[in-house]
Amino acid sequence: MKLLTLCAGLLLMVSSCQSVEEVNPSKENGAKVSADKLVGKWNPTYIQKGKSVDAKWETINTLVALPTIEFTADGKFLSDGKPGADCCGWVGNKYTFKDSKIIFSDFNPCPDVACIAIACDGWTVQKIESDTLVLESCFNVSKFVKAK
């Protein structure tokens, strides 16, 4: 009975995804972006897509709120106002930004957790405007808006 309820819940979540318009390419797409445009707090929009060429934007439904991310002028990366490094880290507490690529450093050690090695060399800024940020992370492409 529990398995049937779980399957029905998953089916309901998957079927409730809504398609969203394709993001128009920015004039800065593929061009060098200055780090000062990246600095600040960015709220998740819950709009994501896969990394495949034919992936479409979708609004995701999640039971857990996605964190606000922040890039500080002094090179710190924060998640909901706290150091952003996660355990098994492909995201660190510090970042450098060059040629539209965010490279993380200052990772958290996780001595009591067996981590799966995943090749991930940072995030790529696909689009950045005054109030919109599109980031390609290790697993997907996500859209953020500048926090007010």
N, C-alpha and C positions, 0 to 999 in steps of 0.2 A: 504494500500500500504506500509506504514511504517512497519507494522507487518510482511508482506511478505519479505521485504528487510532484516529486522532483523533476521528472521528465516533462510533465505538463507545465511546470513553472519555467523551465528552460525553453520550451517551445514557445511559450507566451512572450518571453523576453526577446527571443530571436525574431519573432514575427512582428514585434512592435518597433523595430528599427525603422527609421524614416530616412529616405534618401534626401540629400542636400545638394544644391547646385555646385558644380565644379568651381573651384576658386580660380578667378582670372589670373593669369600670370602677371606678375609685377614687372615693371621696367627694370627692377633690381634683381629679378630672378636670375641666378647664375652669375651675377656681378658681385664685386666686392661690396660688403656692407660695413659701415663704420660701427665700432663697438658702442658708441654713445647711443645709437638707436636701440640697441639691445638692453641697455641698462634700465632697470625698473621692475615693477611687479606686473605679472601677467596672469590673468584669470583663465582657467580652462573654459572652452565653449562646449565641450562634450561632442565636438564634431571631429571625427577621425576617419582615416582611410588606411588601407593596407599599403604596402610598399610596391606592389606589383603595378605594372604599367596601366592595366585596365581597371584598377581599383577605383571605386566611387566613394565620394564623401557620404558618411552616414552619421546621424545623431545616435550616440550610444546611450544606453540606459544602464545605470550602475547603482547598486545599493550603497556604495561608499563614495563620498565626495572626493573628486580629484583635487589635488593640492594646487594652491596658487604658487607659482614659481617666481623667483626673483634673481636677477643678475645685478650685483652691486658694482659700482664704479671701481672698487678696489679688488675686484676679481673673486668675490665670494658668490657661491651658488646657494640659495636658500629655498626650502620647500615649506610652505605655510609658516614662514618667519624663522625657521630653525635650520641649522646646517643640513644641506640637502643630500649628503652621502647616504646611500642605502647599503644594506648588508649584501655581500657578494658583488659588490659595486661595479657597475658601469657608469654610475653617476657619483661624482665626488663633491667635496665641500668647496673646492676652488675650480675656477675655469680660466681658460685663455680663449680668445676669439681672434681668428685670422682667416681671411678668404672665405667668409660665410660658414666657417666650421667652428664648433664649440668643442674644445678638448678639455676633459675633466681631469682633476688631480686631487690629492688629499683624500684618498678613499678610506672607508671604515674597515678595519679588520674584523673578521667574524670567526673567532676560534671555535665556537661551539656549533657551527653550521656547515654542513657539507654543501658547497656551492657547485653549480653546474657551470663549467667554463663556456662562455658565450663570447664570440668575437664581436666586439663593439668598440669602435674607436672614436666615439663622440656623437654629437648631433649636428645636423646641417640645417642652416636657416634657408628655407626655400623662398620665403617671402617675408618682408618686414616693411611696414608702413607705420604711420604715426600711431595707429591704434590696433593694428593687426599683426600677429606673428604666426607664421606657419613653420613648425619644426618637424624635421624628419629625425626620429629617434631610432633606437636600435630595432624596434619592432613595428612601428607605424608612423604615420604622419598626423600631426595634431594641430589644431587651430586654437590660438589664444587671443584674448583681447587685453589691451592695456588697462590696468586697474586705475580707477579714478581717485 
